[in-house]
Amino acid sequence: MRVFVAAALAAVTLALAGCNSDNPNVLQGWVEADLIFVSPDEQGRVEVLKVREGDRVRKADLLFTLDDDLQKSDVAVRETALANAKQGFARAQELLKTAAGTQKTYDDAEAALRQAKANLDWSKTRLDRRTMKSPVDGVIQQVYFRPGETVAPGRAVLSVLPPENLKIRFFAPETLVSRIKYGETVAVSCDACAAGLQAKVTFISGSAEYTPPVIYSLEERAKLVYLIEAHPTDPEKFRVGQPVTVTLPNGAGS
């Protein structure tokens, strides 16, 4: 999910209007992220929450659990059905051996056994999914539901940010974009950031955008800009929504 988009675009527009004309290689941008939202398959009440905002988690770490009384009861019902199906299949097997039963009765019992096993597996999966584990390594960004609150199916209980999902977004003018290459390294700086931070260009938009107000004319072509994304080599040094300054290599703007 793209966060802070509206605010960031407004900030970038203003920045472009007043960018440093002495150095065309210096552009303004911001930090954005594609968050991973962890949600249940079925409605439930949050019982245990094992994390909070800012916690680092590894893949398969426990995040939260939902009430599972109904799912446990369903498993018990399916286990009973499986036991009955096994008995029915064993009976049909013996009858077929003694010629007291028919092939159809045996086939029906076998099909019922397979169905009972599948139903039990499905119920156990539903039960297992009441315990939610982290799908990725990352940092907990936000918790939306607390213990005792009921969550609808598909509603995120929390969001996780994997480091590789952090990215720098900035706009380059039409006169400069053709000189920026995929995989090129750009320098990134910000207030209170460590020196020497870098990012690699991973996306260059194929469509131009106008900085408002726009009137399509030869004079307004100077306002054409292209969105560019770069993934930082040290993503943990940045924060989502943070404004940054991107400095292109000297060759890019020459």
NUFILUM-237385 format. One record per atom (N, C-alpha, C, O, CB): y negated, z, x negated; residue in one letter. Coordinates in steps of 0.2 Angstrom, whole numbers, plus 5000, padded with zeros to 4 digits. Atoms other than C-alpha are relative to their C-alpha. Glycine has a CB too. Example, Ala and Ser with C-alpha at 12.3 -4.5 7.8 and 13.67 -1.06 7.14 Angstrom:
% residues 2
500650004996a 502250394938a 499450004996a 499550034991a 500050065005a 500649995004s 500550364932s 499550035004s 498950045001s 499849934998s 
% end
This chain:
% residues 254
500650004996m 500050005000m 499450004996m 499350044991m 500050065005m 500650005004r 498349964994r 499550055003r 499450055008r 499749935000r 500449954998v 497250114994v 499349994998v 499249964993v 500250074998v 500750005002f 495350134993f 499749935000f 499249914997f 499950034994f 500250075001v 495149944996v 499349995002v 498949964999v 500549965004v 500650014997a 493649945007a 499450034996a 498949994994a 499950035007a 500549975005a 492650064996a 500049974994a 499449964991a 500250075000a 499950035007a 493249984980a 499649935000a 499249914996a 500749994998a 500350075000l 492749804986l 499250015001l 498849974998l 500249965006l 500850004999a 490949864991a 499850024993a 499250004991a 499950065005a 500349985007a 490749954974a 500049944995a 499649934991a 500550064997a 500050065004v 491349794965v 499549955001v 499249924997v 500749975000v 500550054998t 490149684975t 499350024997t 499049984994t 500050005007t 500649985002l 488749794970l 500050004992l 499549984989l 499950085002l 499950005007a 489349804952a 499949934997a 499649924992a 500750034997a 500150075002l 489449614951l 499349985000l 499049944996l 500449965004l 500750014999a 487649604957a 499650024994a 499149994992a 499850025007a 500449975005g 487049714943g 500450004993g 500350054990g 499750065002g 499650005006c 488349674929c 499649994994c 499049964994c 500649955000c 500350015006n 487849674911n 500049934998n 500549904996n 500450054995n 500150075001s 487149504908s 500049994992s 500149934990s 499349975003s 500050015007d 487049534889d 500749994997d 500849964992d 499850074997d 499350015002n 488949534888n 500449985006n 500750025010n 500350074997n 499750034994p 489849424901p 500850025000p 501150015005p 500049935000p 499349985001n 491549494894n 500150075004n 500750095004n 500250004993n 499949934998v 491249664902v 499949995008v 499449975011v 499450044998v 500050004992l 491749674921l 500250075003l 500450114999l 500549955002l 499949944997q 491849814933q 500650005005q 500749945008q 499450025004q 499450004996g 493449864942g 500250075003g 499750115002g 500649974997g 499849944997w 494450004950w 500750014999w 501149964998w 499750015007w 499349995001v 496150084949v 500350005007v 500050045012v 500150074997v 499650004993e 497350054964e 500750014999e 501050004993e 499949935003e 499349995001a 499150084967a 500449985006a 500149985012a 500150084999a 499550014994d 500650034978d 500450065000d 500950074996d 500449934998d 499649944999l 501350194984l 500749995004l 500749945007l 499650055005l 499350004996i 503150224990i 500050065005i 499950125003i 500650024995i 500149954994f 503150315007f 500850015002f 501249975003f 499749975006f 499349984999v 504750415010v 500050035007v 499650075009v 500250064995v 500049994993s 505150425029s 500750015002s 501249984999s 499649955004s 499450004998p 506650475039p 500249945005p 499849915007p 500150075004p 499850054996d 507750355049d 500050025007d 499849985012d 500749984998d 500049974994e 507750465064e 499550065001e 499450094996e 500750025003e 500449944999q 506650595072q 500350064998q 500950074999q 499850005008q 499849945002g 506750765065g 499550054999g 498950034998g 500549994994g 500549955002r 505950925061r 500150024993r 500650034990r 500150075005r 499949985007v 505550965043v 500150074999v 499850125002v 499349984996v 499849945001e 506451115038e 499850034993e 499650094992e 500850015001e 500249985007v 506251125019v 499649954996v 499849894997v 500750024996v 500450055004l 504951045008l 500050034993l 499750084992l 499250005003l 499949985007k 505351054990k 499449984995k 499550004989k 500649974997k 500550025005v 503750974982v 499350015004v 499350025009v 500149924999v 500750004997r 501850974984r 499749954996r 499949924991r 499750074999r 500450055004e 500450854978e 500050024993e 499950074991e 499450005004e 500149995007g 500450824960g 500750014996g 500750014990g 499550064998g 499449995003d 502250864957d 500349944997d 500349895000d 500550045004d 499650055003r 503250754945r 500750005002r 501050065002r 500050004992r 499350004998v 504950704952v 500449944996v 500149894994v 500049995008v 499550055003r 506450604945r 500449975006r 500450005011r 500450034995r 499650034995k 507450484955k 500650045002k 501050074998k 500349934998k 499449964997a 508750574966a 499850075001a 500250115003a 500649994996a 500249944999d 507750734966d 499950025007d 499749975011d 499350024996d 500149984993l 507750834982l 499250005002l 498950044999l 500450065002l 500750004998l 506050804992l 500050055006l 499550095006l 499849935001l 500149954994f 506350885009f 500749995004f 501049945003f 499449985004f 499450004996t 507650915022t 499850005008t 499350035009t 500550064999t 500250004993l 507650885041l 500650045004l 501150055001l 499949935003l 499549974996d 508550985055d 500649965001d 500549905002d 499750035006d 499450044999d 510350925056d 500550025005d 501150005004d 500349994993d 499649984995d 511151015070d 500449955004d 501049955005d 499750055005d 499750054996l 511450865081l 500449954996l 501049934998l 499449955003l 499650045004q 512050765066q 500750034998q 501250004998q 499649984994q 499449975002k 513350895061k 500550005006k 501149995006k 499850074998k 499650004994s 513950905079s 500349935001s 500949935003s 499650025007s 499750074999d 514150715080d 500649994995d 501149964996d 499449954999d 499550005005v 515150725064v 500750035002v 501250015001v 499850034993v 499449964997a 516350855072a 500349965005a 501049965005a 499850075002a 499750044995v 516550745087v 500449944997v 501049924999v 499549975005v 499750065003r 516950595076r 500750024996r 501149984996r 499549964995r 499449985004e 518250695065e 500550015005e 501150005004e 499850064997e 499549994995t 519150745081t 500349935003t 500949925004t 499750045006t 499850064998a 519150565087a 500549964995a 501049934997a 499449955001a 499650025005l 519850515070l 500750035000l 501249994999l 499750004993l 499349965000a 521250645071a 500449975006a 501049965005a 499950075001a 499650034995n 521750575088n 500249934999n 500849915001n 499650015007n 499850075002a 521750395082a 500550004995a 501049964996a 499349974997a 499450005005k 522850445068k 500750015003k 501249985002k 499950054994k 499449984996q 524050525080q 500349945004q 500949925004q 499950065004q 499850064996g 524050375091g 500349944996g 500749914998g 499449975004g 499750055004f 524350255077f 500750024997f 501149974997f 499549994994f 499449985002a 525750355070a 500649995006a 501149975004a 500050074998a 499650014994r 526550355088r 500249935001r 500849915002r 499750035006r 499950074999a 526350165090a 500449974994a 500849934995a 499349965000a 499650025006q 527150145072q 500750015001q 501149975000q 499750034994q 499349984999e 528650235077e 500349975006e 500949955005e 500150085001e 499750044994l 528850155094l 500249934998l 500649905000l 499550005005l 499850075002l 528749985086l 500649994995l 501049944996l 499449974996l 499350005004k 530150025073k 500650015005k 501149985003k 499950064995k 499450004996t 531250075087t 500149955006t 500549965010t 500050075003t 500150064995a 530749925098a 499950035007a 499950005012a 500749975000a 500249974994a 530150045111a 499349995002a 499149995007a 500150085000a 500850024999g 528349985109g 499949934998g 500449904996g 499650054995g 500250075001t 527549825108t 499549994994t 499250034992t 499749975006t 500450025006q 526649735094q 499250015002q 498850034998q 500149934998q 500749994997k 525049735105k 499850085000k 499250094998k 499949975007k 500149935000t 525149925107t 499950024993t 499450064991t 500650045003t 500149985007y 525249945088y 499449974997y 499050014994y 500649974996y 500650035002d 523849825085d 499450035003d 498950054999d 500049925002d 500549964997d 522749915097d 499950074997d 499350094996d 500150015008d 500049935003a 523150085089a 499749994993a 499350034991a 500750035000a 500350015007e 522750015072e 499249985000e 498950014996e 500449944997e 500750014999a 521049945078a 499650065002a 499150074999a 499949945005a 500349944998a 520650105086a 499950054994a 499450094994a 500450045006a 500049965006l 521050195070l 499449984995l 499050024992l 500650004996l 500650035004r 519850075060r 499450025003r 498950044999r 500149934999r 500649994996q 518550105073q 499850074999q 499250094998q 500049985007q 500249935001a 518650295072a 499850024993a 499350064992a 500750045002a 500249985007k 518550295053k 499349974999k 498950004995k 500549964995k 500750025001a 516950185054a 499550045003a 499050055001a 500049925003a 500549954996n 516150295067n 499950064996n 499350094996n 500350025007n 500149945004l 516450445056l 499649994994l 499250034992l 500750034998l 500450025005d 515750355041d 499350005002d 498850024998d 500249944996d 500650014997w 514250315051w 499650065001w 499150075000w 500049955006w 500349934998s 513950495057s 499950044994s 499450074993s 500550035004s 500149965007k 514150565039k 499449974997k 499050014994k 500649994996k 500650035003t 512850435033t 499450035004t 498950055000t 500049935001t 500649984996r 511650495047r 499950084998r 499350104997r 500150005007r 500149935003l 511950675041l 499850014993l 499350054992l 500750045001l 500250005007d 511750635023d 499249995000d 498950014995d 500449954996d 500750025000r 510050555027r 499550055003r 498950045003r 499949945004r 500549954998r 509350715034r 499850044994r 499350084994r 500450055005r 500249985006t 509250765016t 499749954996t 500049904994t 500650044996t 500350065003m 507950655008m 499850014993m 499650064990m 499349995004m 500049995008k 507950624989k 499549944998k 499449895001k 500649994997k 500550045002s 506650534979s 500349934998s 500849934994s 499650034994s 499850065002p 506950344977p 499849984993p 500149934991p 499849955006p 500250025006v 506050334961v 499750064996v 499750114998v 499449955001v 500449955004d 505250424946d 499349995002d 499149945003d 500249994993d 500750014998g 503450464950g 499750075001g 500050124999g 499949965006g 500449954999v 502150584955v 499950015008v 499749965011v 499350004996v 500249994993i 501950654973i 499250005001i 498950034998i 500350075003i 500850024999q 500250584979q 499850045006q 499250075006q 499949935001q 500249964994q 500150664997q 500650025004q 501149985005q 499549955004q 499549984995v 501150765009v 499750005007v 499250035008v 500350074998v 500350014994y 500850715027y 500350055005y 500050065010y 500149935002y 499749964995f 502050835036f 500350074997f 500550064991f 500649975004f 499849935003r 502451025033r 500650025004r 500850005009r 499450055000r 499449974997p 503951135037p 499850025007p 499350055008p 500350054996p 500249984993g 504051155056g 499749945004g 499849955010g 499650065000g 500350054997e 503250995060e 500549945002e 501049934998e 499449974996e 499650054998t 504150855069t 499849934998t 499249914999t 500250005008t 500150075003v 504250675061v 500349955005v 500949965006v 500250004993v 499750064996a 504450515071a 500449964995a 500349964989a 499549965004a 499750055005p 505650385064p 499549954997p 499149925000p 500549965004p 500450045004g 504850285050g 499350034998g 499049994995g 499949945005g 500649975003r 503350405048r 500150034994r 500650074993r 499850055006r 499949975007a 503150455030a 499850075000a 499350095003a 499549964995a 500149935001v 503350635026v 499550014994v 499150064994v 500650045000v 500450005006l 502550605009l 500049934996l 500449894998l 500350064995l 500050065004s 502150474996s 500150014993s 499850074991s 499349965002s 499950005007v 502650444978v 499749944997v 499749894999v 500850014999v 500350065004l 501750344965l 500450004993l 500450044989l 499350024998l 499750015007p 502850274951p 499549974996p 499149934998p 500649945001p 500550025005p 501850244935p 499949935000p 499449904999p 500250034994p 500150075001e 502250064935e 499749965006e 499549905006e 500749974999e 500450034994n 501450034952n 499350015000n 498949995005n 500350045007n 500749995001l 499750084946l 499749944997l 500049904992l 499850064995l 500350065003k 498549934942k 499350005000k 499050045004k 500349945005k 500750005000i 496849894938i 499849935003i 500149885002i 499750004992i 500250064997r 495949774949r 499249984999r 498850034999r 500150005008r 500750025002f 494349674945f 499849935002f 500349895003f 499850024993f 500250074999f 493349514949f 499749974994f 499350004991f 499650005006f 500350045005a 492949384937a 499649945003a 499949915008a 500549984995a 500350064997p 491649244940p 500449944999p 500849934994p 499350004997p 499750075000e 492149064942e 500049974993e 500449944990e 499749955005e 500150035006t 491449024925t 500450034994t 500550014989t 499350014998t 499649965005l 492549154916l 500850005002l 501250004997l 499850075000l 499349994998v 494249154926v 500449954997v 501049974995v 500049995008v 499550055003s 494948994918s 500250024993s 500649994990s 499649935000s 499949985007r 494849074901r 500450075000r 500650094994r 499450014997r 499649945000i 495849234907i 500749975001i 500949945005i 499850055005i 499350025000k 497749214904k 500550055002k 500350115001k 500249974993k 499549954998y 499249294911y 500350034994y 500450004989y 500649975004y 499749975006g 499949424899g 499550024995g 499650064990g 500549964997g 500649985005e 498249444890e 499850075001e 499950105006e 499449955002e 500249935000t 497749614885t 499350015001t 498949984997t 500350044994t 500849994999v 496049684891v 499950084999v 500450125000v 499849985007v 500249935001a 495249844886a 499750035006a 499350005010a 499550014994a 500249974994v 494949974900v 499750074998v 500050104994v 500650015005v 500349945001s 493750114899s 499750035006s 499650005011s 499450004995s 500349974994c 493050244911c 499750074998c 499850094992c 500550015006c 500349935001d 492050414912d 500650054999d 501050055003d 499650025006d 499549955002a 493050544903a 500749984998a 501250024997a 500150055006a 499450035002c 494450424899c 500150004992c 499650014988c 500149935002c 499950015008a 495250424881a 499849934998a 499849885002a 500850024999a 500250075003a 494750284870a 500649964998a 501249994998a 499650014993a 499450045001g 495850134867g 500549985005g 501049965004g 500350034994g 499650014994l 496550114884l 500049925001l 499549895000l 499850045006l 499950074999q 497249944888q 500449985006q 500850025009q 500449964994q 499650024994a 498049844902a 500249924999a 499849894996a 499650015007a 499850075001k 498949674903k 499949965007k 500149995012k 500849994998k 500150044994v 498449544916v 500749975003v 501149944999v 499549934998v 499450024996t 499849514929t 499949965006t 500449935009t 500350075002t 500250044994f 498949424943f 499349974999f 498850014998f 500150045006f 500750035000i 497549304944i 500049965007i 500449915008i 499949954994i 500050044993s 497049244962s 499949934999s 499549914995s 499550045004s 500150075000g 497149064966g 499549985005g 499349925005g 500649975002g 500550014995s 495849084979s 499350034998s 499450094996s 500250025007s 500749975002a 493949114976a 499850045006a 499950035012a 499549954998a 500449964995e 492949244986e 499350004998e 499149984993e 500350075000e 500850005001y 491049254988y 499850075001y 500050115005y 499749955006y 500449945000t 489949394985t 499549995006t 499149955005t 499750034993t 500550024995p 488949415001p 499350024998p 499250064994p 500250055006p 500050054994p 487749355008p 500249934997p 500149924991p 499449995004p 499850065003v 488549185006v 499749945004v 499849945010v 500850005000v 500250074997i 487849005009i 500349954996i 500249954990i 499249995001i 499750055005y 488948865003y 499649954998y 499449905002y 500649975004y 500550055003s 487848764992s 500250004992s 500550054990s 499350025001s 499950015008l 487848714973l 499750064997l 500050094992l 499749944998l 500349945003e 486748864970e 500450065001e 500450104996e 499350015003e 499649944998e 487948984978e 500650004996e 501050054996e 500150015007e 499450015003r 489348924967r 500150064994r 500650084992r 500249944997r 500049955005a 488849054954a 500250075002a 500450114998a 499250014997a 499849934997k 489349194966k 500849995001k 501050045004k 499750015006k 499350005000l 491149134966l 500450054996l 500250054990l 500349934999l 499649955004v 492349274960v 500749995002v 500949975007v 499750075001v 499350004999y 494249284958y 500350074998y 500150104994y 500349954995y 499749935001l 495249444960l 500549994994l 500949954994l 500450025006l 499549995006i 496249494944i 500350075000i 500050125001i 499749984994i 499749945001e 497549624942e 500350014993e 500549964990e 500550015006e 499749985007a 498149714926a 500350065000a 500150115003a 499449994994a 499649945000h 499449844923h 499850044994h 500050014988h 500749995001h 500249965006p 498849984911p 500750024996p 501250034999p 499750065002p 499549985005t 499950024896t 500250075000t 500750104999t 499949974993t 499949934999d 499650204899d 499850025007d 499250055008d 499650044995d 500249994993p 499650224918p 499850075002p 499450095006p 500549975005p 500149934998e 499650414918e 499350024998e 499150084999e 500550044996e 500749985002k 497850414910k 499549985005k 498950005004k 499949964993k 500550024995f 497150344926f 500150045007f 500750065008f 500049925001f 499949974993r 496850404944r 499849955005r 499449915004r 499550065001r 500150054995v 496950304960v 499350015003v 499050065004v 500550015006v 500650004997g 495250254966g 499450004995g 498850004996g 499950055005g 500449995005q 494450284949q 499649934998q 499949884997q 500350034994q 500350065002p 493050154944p 500149994992p 500150044989p 499250015001p 499950015007v 493350074927v 499649944998v 499349905002v 500749994999v 500350055003t 492549954915t 500549964996t 500949994992t 499450024995t 499550045004v 493649804909v 499649964995v 499149924997v 500449965006v 500350055005t 493149714893t 500549954998t 501149974995t 499850054994t 499650065002l 493949544890l 500049994993l 499550014989l 499849945004l 500050025007p 494449484873p 499449964998p 499249925003p 500749974998p 500650045002n 493049404863n 500149925002n 499649895004n 499850014993n 499850074999g 493949234865g 499949985007g 499849925008g 500649984997g 500050024993a 493949244884a 499449975002a 499349935006a 500350065004a 500650024997g 492149224887g 499649954996g 499049944997g 499650065001g 500350045004s 491749114873s 500049925002s 499749884999s 500350004993s 
% end
